[in-house]
Structure formats: structure tokens, C-alpha cells
């Protein structure tokens, strides 16, 4: 009868954190918390892109117009750069057509900025959580993987 | 499809009246779900815990808003 050996994997905390930044929930998925990762992905994506839908890409995510909110929004990872590019493209298109860019009126503009910013801050919490969870798992797995000294 | 996405992400949605207050609920819900997903060990307890936290957040924010409105009127 063939012997099957189960090899335990100690998840690397920095890799999990980077994955969580690249795509919300991916870090949890990678360390084996798949349902949790899926919940984070759906909730954070809906919140971030919902904010952009409310205010418009050129208003919700801008490098200059919203002060420090861009720092919070950057916690959502590469999709913030995608939203920035979408907004910039819209501004360039309006300039090329010599049209006035339609910006969201208050309070839609503020609501969109806050939604996208809060999504980023929540993803920061998720990144901290995945760091803690992967470190806890590492501490549980690594001592069992190390050979014990003093025994033959 | 392309027109739909263009309208979705480039044409802002006008929010007026009670809609401004109603937009608080989805934000409170997403904060509650993420927080409770982090805190709860058992996945089954997440929906009820998130709903209760969302209700509490909305209620206390409304309460604080009402108190601030009363203070503002009293000072005026």
C-alpha cells in the first residue's frame, strides 16, 4: 500500500500581505481561508467601484483634488491606478473634444470619494489581518517541521 | 455593454433628499461585514453579527446627528 505524506506549508506573511494588496481577499485565499477571502473580495470591490459609480471616475479618484483621500484609496492596490487612469482618460477626452468635463455635484462627489477611501482603509485592515493569521499559522506549523534535537 | 460601463463609471449618479442619508446604510453594512469577518471565528455567525453591527452603527450615527442638530438649533 502506497504511503501518502501530507506536507504542511507555513504561509509567508509578506507574500500574503502583498497578495491582499494586489487583490482584496487574495491573501486570505492563499493562506487557505477561502470563504473569508471571497467575502472580502466581494464587499471591498462593490464598495470601491460603487463609490466610483456614484461620483464618476474623474471625481472619485484623483491625485490632486481630494487631499489625503488618495492615500486611503491606494490601499486598494492596482485597481486604484486603473481608476486613476480611467479618470485621466475622461479628462483628456473632454479636452480633445473641447467639452467641459461634467463633474459630480455635491454630495455625490463626496460620497464617492468616501466610499472609495473607506474601501481602501478596510483593505488595510484586511492586510493586517492576513499578516496576523499567516504569522499565527507559521508559528503553529514551523516547530513541527523542525527536526527535534537530542533524539536519535 | 461598453456604453453601459461608460455610463456607470463616467456619469455620476445624482443623489438628493433622503438618498443622502440612505447612502449611509451600504457603507455601514460593508464596514460591518469586513469587521465581523475579521473578528468572528465561526463563519456561520458572520451574517447575524454584521446585521446587528450595521443596525447599531446606523442607529448611533442618527442619534449623534440628531443631538448635534439640537445643539446647533439651541446655539442659534
Interface residues (C-beta under 8 A of the other chain):
Chain A: X35 X36 X39 X40 X43 X44 X46 X47 X49 X50 X52 X53 X54 X55 X56 X57 X58 X59 X86 X90 X102 X103 X104 X105 X107 X108 X109 X111 X112 X114 X115 X118 X119 X122 X125 X126 X129
Chain B: X8 X9 X10 X11 X12 X13 X14 X15 X20 X23 X26 X27 X30 X31 X33 X34 X35 X37 X38 X43 X46
